[in-house]
Amino acid sequence: MDKVVGNVENWLVDILKGIGVFFVHPLFYFFLLLTVVMGYRRVKKERSFFHVRIFDTISETKLMLTAGLFAGLVISLLTIGVGFVLPVGGVVLIAAVTLVLGLTFRLRLLSPAYVMGLVILLSMILPEWQTGHAIVDVLIAELEIIHPTTLSGLLALLLIAEGFLIMKDGSRISTPRLETSKRGRMIGSHLSNLLWMLPVFILLPGAPVTSVFPWWPLLSVGQQSFALCLLPFGIGFFQKTRGSLPKGAIVYTGKRVMALGMFMAILAVTTYWLPMMSIAVALLAMIGRELLTIQQRVQDDDHHYFSRRDQGLVILGIIPKSPAEKMALQVGEFITKVNGSQVKSVEEFYYALQKNAAFVKLEVVDHNGELRLVQRALYDGEHHELGMLFVQDEKVGKVEQVG
């Protein structure tokens, strides 16, 4: 009994040490820096277009730190259960590819399709090279012992996780923008530019790890020893939506990404018997993810949802914690009347709103085309514009040109 308790304690200590590695991993701090920069840029754009901040500056950082926890836990259980083992050289390669793609500040390039696809291809090419630096050459040599199923399986699992996260949280920080169409008309769009961090437990071979890092804790399983390490995997997402409601368009993208990930999972299984199939997994994942992006852009160009309409004012954005949010108004709904007056422009909306400073009554057409009445008392200190954002009739700030 004492021996069992001792083994459990040792396992817990090793797990805690493995978690500690997570907080000294360079990517952890790189992701923090990346999301802070993203938040600063977003707020700057919001103030330029609407003279108000919509989401907090650290909204992307908070989402990055929390939204990927469940997905990371599931992937950890699967990778450890299946027995995926990744040497330090593989970990370093994944981190290097992630860092290089992340420095472009184009978050869509941090899709697992691109990151892990490049890692698979580089793991086959790099072992042929010699740099002359002992540590670097050791790390490169370790790439040869990675089983193709490990990298292909990680690609598939992370791609499925990407689809899940897009469906679940892809529209959570969808920020409105103002643009000028090709015909010179003012239109609105929504931009989702997000990064999720997945903490994933990975098994590393014990002996090679301790030969380079003697301090690394080891986990014994039978006659073999492994280093249990918690690593940060980043998943980026970018989508601009102007032809439909952002939430529906983003959920649709997530479903297609998840379907692509499931297809990659089937191909990843075949790499166990046909290792060279990992090349097909890498190429098909990258090509497939790029085609999904192109298809979404082409379909989105067919229509401008957030533009002036004869039937009323379309809501482009809702400021969090504003009267509009408390009245359960939604992005994409139409305001047809304010305090009994029909409105078709932002000026008419403000004029009708000023008729009664203590109370507001709105007639709203919802996403199903049904009319509903929304009314609420207004209190001192509440936003005089109710917290709704519309497509302005005139140019506001620096407006982007739609290409």
N, C-alpha and C positions, 0 to 999 in steps of 0.2 A: 504493500500500500504506500509506504513512504517513497519507494522508487517511482511509482506512478505519479505521486504528487510532485516529486522532484522533477520528473520529465515535463509535467505540465508547466511548472514554474519556469523551467528553462525555455520552453516554447514561448511563453508569454514574454519573457525577457528578450528573446530573439526578435519577436514581433515588434516589441516596443523600440528596439534598436533599429529595426528595419524601417519603422515609421519615422524615426529620427533622421534617417538619411534623406527622406522626402523634403525636410525643411532646410537642408543645405544644398539641395539640387539647384543648379543655376537656372533651370527652366522655370522653377517655381517663382523666382524673383523676376525673371524675364516676362512671364505671363502677367504678373502684377503690374509691372511697368507698362506693358502693352495696353492693358485695359484702362489704366489711368490716363494714358495719352489719348486713347480712343474717347474716353468720357470728356476730356477737355476739348477735343476737336468737335465732338457732337454738340456740347453746350455752346460753343462759339458759333456754330452754324445755326442753332436754334435761336440764339439772340439776334443773329444777323437777319433771319427771316421774319421772326415774330416778336422780337424785342422782349422775350421772356424765356427763362429756362424751363424746359418741360420735365425732364428727368434729372435726378441728382447726378453730380459729376462722377460719383463712384458707383453708379447703378450697374455698369458693366462689370466692375470689380466684384461686387457682391454676388452677381449672377454667376460669374466665373468660379468663385470659391464654393458655391453651394449647390448649383444645379446639377453638377456632374457626379456628385457623391454616390448616388444610387447606382448609376450606370457603371461607375468605377468598381463598386463592390461586386456587382454581377459579373463583370469581366474578370475580376480577380478570382472569384470562385471557379469560373470556367477554365481559366488558364492554368490555375494550380491543380484543379481536378483532372484536366486532360494531361497535365504534365509538361506544359510548354516550358522550356529552359532556354534562357537567353544569356549568353556570356557578356562580360563587361564591354567587349568590343561592339556588340550589337546595341547595347544601351547607349554607348557614346555616339554611334552612327545615327541612331534615331534622334538623339538630342541635337546633333550637328545639323541634320537636315531640317529639323523643326526650327532651329535658330535661324538658319539661312533663309528659309521661306518666311518666317515671321518678321524678319528685318525688312521685308518688302512692304509691310503694313497692309498687305492685301490678304485679309483673313480667310478668304475662300480657299487660298492655297494651303491652309492648314487643315484641309479635309484629309482624313486618313487615306483616301484614295491617292492623293498626291504624295503625302509624307511617307506612308508605308510602301507605296508603289516604288518611289525612288529608292527607299532603303533596300527593298528586295533586289532591284537591279544593281545597285552599288555593291551589295554584299556578294554579288557574283563577279563583279569586275575588279574591285579593289584588291582582293587577295593576290592578284597577279603583279601588284606593284610593290616596290621596296623603297622606303623613304630614307633609310639610313639612320633613323632615330629609333633606338631600341624599344622604348615604350610604345611608340606609334606603330611600329612593325608588329609588336606582340598583339596589340589590339586589332590590327588588320588581319593578322593570322587567325584570330579567334572567330572571324566571320565565317571561315570554312567549316566550323563545327556546328553552325546553326542549321537545324533541320528546316528545309523549305516550308514544311507544314506550320512551323512556329510563326514565321513572319506572315505567311499567307493567312493563317488563322487569326492572328492579331489584326491584320488589315480588315478581314471580314467582320470580326466582332466590333471593332471600332467604327466601321462604316455603318453597321446596324445601329450602334449607339448614336452616331451622328443623326441618322434618320429619326430616332426616338426623341432626341433632344430638340431637333428642329420642330417636330410636331408639338412637343410639350411646351417649349419655351422660346421658340424662334420669333414669335410676335410679341413677346413680353415687353421688349424695349424697341418697339417699332416707332421710329421718330419721323414726323412729317417734314417734308421739304417743299419748297416752291421752285418751279422750273418754268422755262419758256419753251413752248413747243416749236416745232419746225415752222408752224404758221404764225408764230409770234404771239400766241395766246398764253395767258398765265394758267398753269395747271399745277396740281399738287401730286405728290408721290409719297411713298413710305419707304424708309430705309431700315433694314435690319443688318447690323454689323456687330456680330457677337463672337465671343470666345468662351468655350467651356474647358475647364480643366478636370480631367478624370484621374483620381489617384488609384493606381492599379498595382497590386502586388505581383511581382515577377520573381520567379526562381532563377537564380544564377548558379552555375557550377561552383562548388566550394573551393576546390584546390586552386584553379587559376585565379580566383578572386583574391584569396588570401596571399598568393604569391606576389600580387601587386599591392594589395591593401591588407596588411596583416591584422589590422584592427577590426576588420569586418566580422560581424557575428555570423555563425554557421548554424544551420538547422539540419540535424541528422535524421535521415529516413532510411532505415535498414542499414546497409553497408555504404550508402552514399550520403554525401553531405552537400547541402545547398545553402546559398546565401539568400535570405528572403529580403526583398527590397521593395519599398513603396516608391513608385516612380510617377511623376506628373506627365500625363499625355494630354496634349492640347488639341482641341477640335474647333476649327474656325468656320464661320458661316457669314455669307453676305448675300443679300437679295434686295433689289429695288423693285417695288411694286407700284404701278400707276394705272394699270388697266383693270383692277378688281380690288376687292377688299383684301387688305394685307393678311389677315389671319387665315382666311380660306386658301389664299395662294401659297402661303408658307406651309400650312399643313399638307397641302397637296405635294409640295416639293419634298417634305419630310417622308411622305409615304413612298415616293419614287426612290429616294435615297435608301430607305430601308429595304425596298425590294431589290435594289442593286446589291446591297450588302448581303442579303440572303442568297442571291445568285453567286456572289463571290465565296460565300461559305461552302456552297456545294462544290465549287471548283477547288477550294482549299483542301477539301477532304481527298481529292484525287491526287494531290501532291505527295501524299504519304506513299503511294506506289509509283507515281510519275513525278519525280522532283522537278523536272524541267517545266512542268505545268505552272510552276510559280511565276515564270515569266509571263505566261498568259494572264494569270491573276493580276499581276502588276499593271500590265498594259491595258487590259480590259477595264480594270477599276478606274484608271486615270482617264481613259477615253470615254467611258460611260458617264463618269461624274462631269466631265467637261460638256458632253452632249446634253445632259440634263440642264446645265446652266444655260447653254445656248438656246435650248428649246424654251425655257422659261422666259428668256429675254425676248425671243421672237413672238411668243404668244402674248406677252405683256404689251408689246408695241401696237397691238390691234385697236386698243381703246384707251381713252383717258377717263378714268372713273371720277377723279377729283378735279372737276372743271365746272364752270358756270352752267347751271341748269335752269330751264324755264319754270320747273315745278318748285323751286326753292333753293335754299343754301345747303350744300352738302358739308357735313362736319368732317374736316380734315384731321383734326387732332383734339384730344381731351387732356387738359392739364390735370395731373393727379391731385387728389384732395380738394378739387375745386367744386363749386356748386354744380357744374355740369356732370361731374363724376357722381356726386351724391344724388343727382336726379336720374342716374342710370342711363344717361345718354351714351350712344355708341358711335365710334368712328364709322362713317359711311351712311349714317342716317341723314334725312333731309328735314330742315326746319322750314315749314311753309308759312306759319303765322306766329307772330310774337305780340302778346297782349292784344289779340284780335286783329292786328294789321298784317296783311300779306307782305312777305319780304322776298326779294330776289337778289339783293345785293348786300354787302357788308354794311354799307351806309344806312340802308333801310332797316337792317337788323338793329344797329346801335340806336337809331332814332326811335324805333318802336320800344326798345328796352327802356329808354329814358322816360317813357310815359308814366311808369310806375316804379319808383325807386325802391319800394318796400316789398314788391310782389312781382312775380313773373309767371306768365302762362304761355306755354308753347304748344303748337300743333306740330307733331313729328311723324314723318313717314319712316317706318322701320325697314329692316332689310327684306322683309317679306312683302313690302308694299302696303302694309296696313297702317291706318292712321290712328294715332293715340295722342291723348292729352297729357301733358306734363306741366305741373305747376308747383311752385315753391315760394316760400317767403324768403326775402333777402335780408341779410343782417349786416350791420356795420363792419367794415373791414373785409368783406368778401369781395372777390374780384369783380369789378364792374362789368366785365365782359363775360362773366359766368364761367370762364375757363375753357371756352370753345375756340378752336382755330379754324379759319376758313381760307379759301383761296382768295387773295386780295385782287381787286380790280386793277390796282396799279402796282408798279414794281416796288418790292419791299426788300431793302438791303441788296446784297449781291445775289442775283438770281441765276441759277444754273441753266445752261442751254442744253436742251435735250438733243442728243445726237441721232 
